[in-house]
Amino acid sequence: SQIRDHKLPAIMVTHDHSDADAANGKLITLSAAL
């Protein structure tokens, strides 16, 4: 939650849980790549 708010607020803002989960998965993948 904090990572989404601070890293990608514009992209992560969504009320759709499916979109949020998909975006969160991408964020996890990106973080792992770093």
N, C-alpha and C positions, 0 to 999 in steps of 0.2 A: 504493500500500500504506500509506504513512505517512498520507496524507490520509484513507483509510478508517478507519485505527486511531484517529486523533485527532478526526475530525469526526463520524462516525456509527458508533461501535463496535457498538452494539446492533443496528442495522439491517443493518450490513455483515457481521456474523458469520454465515458460511455455509460449508458444505463442498461445496455444489453450484456447479459452475463456471458453469452457465447462469444461476443466480440472481445469482451474483457479477458476471457480465458485465452483466446487466440493471441491477443496482443501480449498478454503476460508470458505466454509460451515463447513468443518471439524475443521478448526482453530477456528471458532466461537464457535463450540461445546466444543472444548478443553478449550478455554478461560472461557467459562461458568462453566465448571467443576471445574476449578481452583477457 
